[in-house]
Amino acid sequence: MSHSYDYDLFVIGAGSGGVRAARLTALGGKKVAVAEEYRVGGTCVIRGCVPKKFMVMASEVSHALEIAEGYGWSFDNARFDWPTFLQAKDVEIARLSGIYTANLGKAGVDLIHGRAVLKDAHTVEIVGKNQTVTAERILIATGGRPWKPEALPGIEHAITSEEAFHLPELPKRILIAGGGYIAVEFAGIFAGLGVDTTLIYRGPNVLRGFDDDVRAHLAGEIEKRGIKVILGCQHASIEKTDRGLVNHLENGMRIETDVVMFATGRVPHVVDLGLESAGVELNEAGAIKVDAFSRTSADNIWAIGDVTDRMNLTPVAIREAVAFHQTVFRDNPQHFDYEAVATAVFSQPPVGVVGLTEAEARHSCAAGVDVYVTRFRPMKYAFTGSDERVLMKLVVDADTQRVVGVHIVGPDGPEMIQLAAIAVKAGLTKAQWDATCAVHPTMAEELVTLKDKQTASSGAV
């Protein structure tokens, strides 16, 4: 390091990506600092995947109790206490944040609590602390933030996912606007906790970008859980009254609720970062523009994670951090491979997918595709009278017979997809899947026993 710089690496943002990059680089003997304006741990740990999964698990209990009654159990006074849950969640989130902080300290990283703003390509100001530091290299890992339509009349009465984790009391009625994974997950959470839940989305179906069979199947299944789903519609305005919030929809409907939550997307957190001063360009979508190795338009500045809007998943940000460290500090150029990254939606029922949708495969597989689909009632529901169904779908390249897409909607789908992803990433063929003996009785065995090709194009359920 040139002695003219305070640090070899300065990281802006102590989320999953920033923390990993900072720790690896400091453990490699470099002088590293990381600045965080809120709490160490970032979106995933503090106000995203982790608390969300706790909320999902809490809300699933009501469904489990219904199933249990079919098996002969009875629960006379089962009730849910929101403050008890919130306290337990907040204690655990604080513990996890503390572990991240401790690990930075053990690695020798200087943690600066404050908002960092770029003054030029090598200088960072810590806002409100009258402190500037210099660094040879800078990594931006500031993540994303929820977006809501600020021009909508009454939008100031709505919350986003960030406030949903800290509601002072559980509402009796909620309306959630949006059709992506966050909207669908929170609809399941609130419905499972006994809240009268409505989901509205301006598109033709939920989970845009997912396989059409998955989208249609999930939309039907979440309605079976008591969620009212209104598609092809959006807000005209939100009106606050003595009794609650009145949602005026563009189709003329009026829905009165206690809480309105907007889950209408997330945007890269680039506001007032001083990017122009440092020569860091944004792309057309408003994300930081980077090359395959996460380098920005400024030679000594890199960016990883959601702020680059490539693939906005925590494990991806961590892998980008590792690749950045290897490239910049180990003289071992690496870039993350975004092919066949599995993902889960913790809706109720949950979704697990990896690889191509059927539509994507039909575009990219020259010889066409073979599609295998099954829908069945899980064994768990045999005694309950429930008509809930699981969907499993394999998409196979007709020429190479490689399994290029796996799509699951049903209990434990996210757990199954992690292991299915190994096979898809490895490029295994349908014959190799079929050669794997089933584990019985499980749901996952259906993945290796699917024999009948779907003849007509799918899409209709």
Secondary structure, DSSP 8 states (H G I E B T S, - for coil): --TT-SEEEEEE--SHHHHHHHHHHHHTT--EEEEESS-TTHHHHHHSHHHHHHHHHHHHHHHHHHHHHHTT---SS----HHHHHHHHHHHHHHHHHHHHHHHHHHT-EEEES-EEEEETTEEEETTTTEEEEEEEEEE---EEE---TTSTTGGG-B-HHHHTT-SS--SEEEEE--SHHHHHHHHHHHHTT-EEEEEESSSSSSTTS-HHHHHHHHHHHHHTT-EEEES--EEEEEE-SSSEEEEETTS-EEEESEEEE---EEE--TTS-HHHHT--B-TTSSB---TT-B-SSTTEEE-GGGG-SS--HHHHHHHHHHHHHHHHSS-------TT--EEE--SS-EEEEE--HHHHHHH-TT-EEEEEEEE--GGGTTTT----EEEEEEEETTT-BEEEEEEESTTHHHHHHHHHHHHHTT-BHHHHHTS---SS-SGGGGGT---B--S-----
